[in-house]
Amino acid sequence: MQNKLSSWVLSHKLTAVLLLVVVWLVWSGQRANLLVSKYTPTYDDISLSKTSAPSNLMGVAPSPLGRGEAMMAEDSQGSMSSSRLVIQSSDLSLQVKDVPTARDSVVAKAEELGGWMVSSSLNRPEESPFAHVTISVPSDKMGQALEYFRSLSIKVVSENLLGRDVTDQYTDLEEHISILEKTKARYDEIRAQAVKIDDLLTVTRELTNIQNQIDSYQGQIQRLEQETVMSRISLYLATDEMALPYAPDQVFRPGVIFKLAVRSLVGTFYGLAGKAIWIGVYAIVWVPVLLIIRWFYKRNKRLN
């Protein structure tokens, strides 16, 4: 029997080598599966979440994480989910006597309340000035700020106060981070038991991917916290009510129409004056050309 096996191997060398490779691969795969199954997170250890699971690791692919059945308890330490988180914002359209002065007063008041100016613009300062100012103030001082801004105006043309509840979004982010932290801890255990360099590299890559997801969620949480602590107010300031971004109650107003007609007339004069200046500057070009044409015309007329 042994002689027959030896003679078969000698006559089928390539087939014998391939069989040995297959046996070695099967044995290596079973050994890797035993290692991973011992330290890979299970469904009992990690509740389901919407977060995507890490990719295949040493032959084992953890199932995608779904949403947990139970939300975080309201009395959890260090959590803001016990109260509603609302992002507040407001915009006002104000008719004022002096637009630049009112704009400066708005910015000064925001800084006095512990806020800052986000953006500021001033249009047509010499004619009919219009300004748009955006500021950020502490949410608990928003009412005080709005009351002061109203006092700067001749008329409050329009006012809107908006609120966006982000409590559920905040809670979901916290839940994602908690699940990813548990997954990261399990992969740390796998890395501690891994022997092969390929296994170490694979685990390290998965840990880096998980940490990047954690950092992204933490950044979103910090942004939500900042937006709930600070409220944004946008103010539109103008001396003319018609320049403000709103629909007036009375469309036909002779006084306002007269002002618009005068401005249009002045704008037309400005346009004509500008064209006259251009014509005068280019006179060094068109005047000599005109004189030459006139000279040729007179010359041809004498010859005829």
Sequence and secondary structure as in RCSB ss.txt:
>XXXX:A:sequence
MQNKLSSWVLSHKLTAVLLLVVVWLVWSGQRANLLVSKYTPTYDDISLSKTSAPSNLMGVAPSPLGRGEAMMAED
SQGSMSSSRLVIQSSDLSLQVKDVPTARDSVVAKAEELGGWMVSSSLNRPEESPFAHVTISVPSDKMGQALEYFR
SLSIKVVSENLLGRDVTDQYTDLEEHISILEKTKARYDEIRAQAVKIDDLLTVTRELTNIQNQIDSYQGQIQRLE
QETVMSRISLYLATDEMALPYAPDQVFRPGVIFKLAVRSLVGTFYGLAGKAIWIGVYAIVWVPVLLIIRWFYKRN
KRLN
>XXXX:A:secstr
 HHHHHHHHHH HHHHHHHHHHHHHHHHHHHHHHHHHHHS  TTTS   SS     BTTB        SS   TT
 TT STTS  EEEEEEEEEE S HHHHHHHHHHHHHHTT EEEEEEEE TTSS EEEEEEEEEGGGHHHHHHHHH
HT SEEEEEEEEEEE HHHHHHHHHHHHHHHHHHHHHHHHHHH  SHHHHHHHHHHHHHHHHHHHHHHHHHHHHH
HHHHEEEEEEEEESSGGGSSS  S S  HHHHHHHHHHHHHHHHHHHHHHHHHHHHTHHHHHHHHHHHHHHHHHH
HHH 
